Amino acid sequence: MRSKLLNSVMLAFAVLLEVGNLLFVSSPWRRLGLGVWLLVIVIALASQLELGKVFGLLPTARYGHRRFLGLRSSVTELLAEVRRLNWLVVDLDRGFRNRETVSKDIESSDRRLRELLGLIQESAGRPAEGLAGDAYPGLSPAPETGGDEPGRETATE
């Protein structure tokens, strides 16, 4: 790799050659051919200098860093644990694991899921008092009323 100073000097020289091509070459076909080659050189040299980041043209320079990294990593861990639980059940159904080992793994996974839910609540700005249903009283299940379906009232009541 070349140094940035050498790259900048070569870029400036290529731009000057391009300007000279436009001003002093009289034949349109020669001007076009030389201009295209010089343009390729200018683009290649400019891309090595990362001028897009300097001028804010690239999305990485414009949007900055990602927000809520803690929440994102906690949710990713939660999804990985759910996938692991799924494969435990699939292995049990296929006969690759015995029921006692799977039940112990499910109990440990249940504890881990509760820990992750607490981490997610803390990362989201909620206190980790318990599970989601405990922390949000409006989300608790409705009491059974004796209708046809649990949680639904019938028209006669």
N, C-alpha and C positions, 0 to 999 in steps of 0.2 A: 504494500500500500504506500502511496505517496503521501507526503505531508500536506497539510491543508494550505500552507503558504504556496507551495509549488502548484498545487491544484488550482488555487485562486489565480495565480499568474498565468497558467495555461488557459484558464477560462477567459480571463481578460484579453489575452492574445487572440483566442478564437473569436471573441466578439468583435475585436478590432478588424480581424480578417473578414468577418461577415460584413461589417460596415464598408470596408474597402471594396469588397465584391459588389455590393449594391451601388457604390458610387462610381467605380472605375471600369467595370467590365461592361462592354457595350453590347455584346451578343446576348440575346435573351436566353438561348439554350445553354450557353456556358455559364451565365449568371445563375440559372436554375440548378444546373448540375452541381456547381461549386457551392451554391447556397445550401442545397440539401445536405451535402456532406459536412459542411461546417455546422449546420444546425444539429446534426446527429452528434457531432463532437461536443457542441455546447451543452446539449441535453445530458450527455453522459457525464461530463465534468460537473455540471450543476447538481446532478443527482447524488454525486459523491460528497458534495458539500452540505447536503441536507438543507437546502435553502427553503424547502417547504415548511420545515419546522420553525425556521427563523421568522418567516413571514406569517406563520399561523395558518397555513393553507391545509395542513394535514389534520385529520381528526384527533390524533394523539396530542397535538399541541393546543388544539382549541378546547378540548373537553377536560383536560387535566386527569387527575387520578380518580380511581373508583371509590365510591362512598360505601359505607356500611360493610366493611370487610369482615368484621366480627360476626355480624348477623349472617352474612353469606356463608362463611365457613361453618358456622353452627348448623345452618340448614343443610349444607352439603353433608356434614357428618350424620345428621338425622336421616337423610335419604340413603346414605350408605348402610346405616343400621337397619332400615326397613328392607333394603335389598337383601341384606344378610338373613333377616328373618324369613323372607320369602324363599330363599334358597334352602334354609333349614327345613321348611315345610315340604318343599319339592323333594329334597333328599329323603325325607321321611316317607313320603308317598311312594317314591321309587324303590324304597327298601335299602338305601345306602347307609342309613343311620338307624340306631335303635331309639325307641321311644324315651327311655330314661335320659339319654344324653341330650336329645332334642329338648326335653322339658327343662333340663338344667340350663341349657343355652338360652331358651326362651325366657326363663326367669332372670338370668343375668342381662339379657338384652332389654327386658322390661325396665330394669333398674337404670340401664344406660339411656334408654329413651326418656325416662323421667328426668334424668340429669340434663340431657340435651334440650328438653323442653324448657327447663329452668334457664339454661344458658341462652336460649333463643329469646325468652321473655326479658332477660336482663339486657341482651344486645338490642332489643327493640325498645328499651326504655321502660318496660314494665317490671315491677318487683316480682321476684321469683317466690311467690307464696305457696304455690302448688301447681296443679295442672291447669290447663287452659280453662276448663269448666269452673274450677274453684276461683280463679283470678277474675273471671268475668261472670258475675252473678246473673246477668241477663241472658247468658247462653246456657243456663242449666236446663235440663229436660223438664218438660211439663209433667205435673203429677197425673197419674191415671185417674180417669173419671168414671170408669165403668162402661164406656161406650163400646162400639164394635171394634174400634182400633185403639190401641193405647195412645193416650194424649189427645184424643179427639172426643168432643162431646156430641151426643146425639141430639136430634131436634126435639125429642120429647122431654129432655131434662130441663 
